[in-house]
Amino acid sequence: MTDKKREITKKTADRIRYFRKLLGMSQEQLAFAAGMNPAFLGHIEQGLKCPTIDTLQKICSALGISLSQLLDFDRGKGDVNAEARMRINRAVRRLDAEDANRVATIVEEIVRMKKE
């Protein structure tokens, strides 16, 4: 593995761990939600394995984030709104489409009122 690939693999591993812990998930919970072997996810989080795009997409789907959010290495832990967004995403995923749209409308209205 080249130094650059090792660096990207490590940053990706750190981001996966960051978002997993932000959601309060264990490695096993995330692995099962992503449809993968827990040991394989452990190797990814340790930076021992370089995941494919398909694997990253499964992990992102299980975390409720986009691939671009995962790979945005510059944002990382300094993103003060990340935890709030993750909590909202986790709650909304439990709703049907109609109720999720209602929640989105409420959040948009609150943001609009705060800006006035």
C-alpha positions as CSV (number, residue, x, y, z in Angstrom):
1,M,0.0,0.0,0.0
2,T,1.4,3.4,-1.0
3,D,1.8,6.1,1.7
4,K,-1.0,8.2,0.1
5,K,-3.4,5.2,0.0
6,R,-2.5,4.4,3.6
7,E,-3.3,8.0,4.6
8,I,-6.7,7.9,2.9
9,T,-7.5,4.5,4.3
10,K,-6.7,5.8,7.8
11,K,-8.7,9.0,7.4
12,T,-11.6,6.9,6.1
13,A,-11.4,4.5,9.0
14,D,-11.3,7.4,11.5
15,R,-14.4,9.0,9.8
16,I,-16.4,5.7,10.0
17,R,-15.5,5.3,13.6
18,Y,-16.4,8.9,14.3
19,F,-19.9,8.7,12.8
20,R,-20.5,5.2,14.3
21,K,-19.7,6.5,17.8
22,L,-21.7,9.6,17.2
23,L,-24.7,7.4,16.7
24,G,-23.9,5.3,19.7
25,M,-23.5,2.1,17.6
26,S,-21.2,-0.7,18.2
27,Q,-19.0,-2.1,15.4
28,E,-21.3,-5.2,15.4
29,Q,-24.4,-3.1,15.1
30,L,-23.0,-1.1,12.2
31,A,-21.7,-4.2,10.5
32,F,-25.1,-5.9,10.6
33,A,-26.9,-2.8,9.5
34,A,-24.5,-2.6,6.5
35,G,-24.8,-6.3,5.8
36,M,-21.2,-7.1,6.4
37,N,-19.1,-9.3,8.6
38,P,-18.3,-7.5,11.9
39,A,-14.6,-8.6,11.7
40,F,-14.3,-7.1,8.3
41,L,-15.7,-3.8,9.6
42,G,-13.2,-4.0,12.4
43,H,-10.4,-4.3,9.9
44,I,-11.7,-1.3,8.0
45,E,-11.9,0.8,11.1
46,Q,-8.4,-0.2,12.1
47,G,-7.2,0.8,8.6
48,L,-6.1,-2.7,7.8
49,K,-8.4,-3.1,4.9
50,C,-9.1,-0.6,2.1
51,P,-12.9,-0.7,1.4
52,T,-14.4,-0.6,-2.0
53,I,-16.8,2.1,-3.0
54,D,-19.6,-0.4,-2.7
55,T,-18.6,-1.3,0.8
56,L,-18.3,2.4,1.7
57,Q,-21.8,3.0,0.3
58,K,-23.3,0.2,2.5
59,I,-21.6,1.7,5.5
60,C,-22.8,5.2,4.7
61,S,-26.4,3.9,4.2
62,A,-26.3,2.2,7.6
63,L,-24.9,5.4,9.2
64,G,-27.5,7.6,7.4
65,I,-24.9,9.8,5.7
66,S,-23.8,10.4,2.2
67,L,-20.5,9.1,0.7
68,S,-19.4,12.8,0.3
69,Q,-20.0,13.4,4.1
70,L,-17.9,10.4,4.9
71,L,-15.0,11.4,2.7
72,D,-15.1,15.1,3.7
73,F,-11.9,14.8,5.7
74,D,-11.6,18.5,6.3
75,R,-14.9,18.8,8.2
76,G,-14.4,16.0,10.6
77,K,-14.8,16.5,14.3
78,G,-14.9,20.3,14.1
79,D,-18.4,20.2,12.6
80,V,-20.5,21.4,15.6
81,N,-23.8,20.6,13.9
82,A,-22.9,17.0,13.0
83,E,-24.3,15.5,16.2
84,A,-27.6,17.3,15.9
85,R,-27.9,16.3,12.2
86,M,-27.2,12.7,13.1
87,R,-29.8,12.7,15.8
88,I,-32.4,14.2,13.5
89,N,-31.5,11.7,10.7
90,R,-31.7,8.7,13.2
91,A,-35.1,9.9,14.3
92,V,-36.5,10.6,10.9
93,R,-35.4,7.2,9.5
94,R,-37.9,5.6,11.9
95,L,-40.8,7.5,10.3
96,D,-42.8,6.8,7.2
97,A,-42.4,9.2,4.2
98,E,-45.4,11.3,5.1
99,D,-44.3,11.9,8.7
100,A,-40.7,12.5,7.6
101,N,-41.9,15.2,5.3
102,R,-43.9,16.8,8.1
103,V,-40.8,16.8,10.3
104,A,-38.8,18.4,7.5
105,T,-41.4,21.1,7.1
106,I,-41.4,21.8,10.9
107,V,-37.5,22.0,10.9
108,E,-37.6,24.4,7.9
109,E,-40.1,26.6,9.6
110,I,-38.1,26.7,12.8
111,V,-35.0,27.7,10.8
112,R,-36.9,30.4,9.0
113,M,-38.2,31.8,12.3
114,K,-34.7,31.8,13.8
115,K,-33.4,33.9,10.9
116,E,-36.0,36.6,11.3
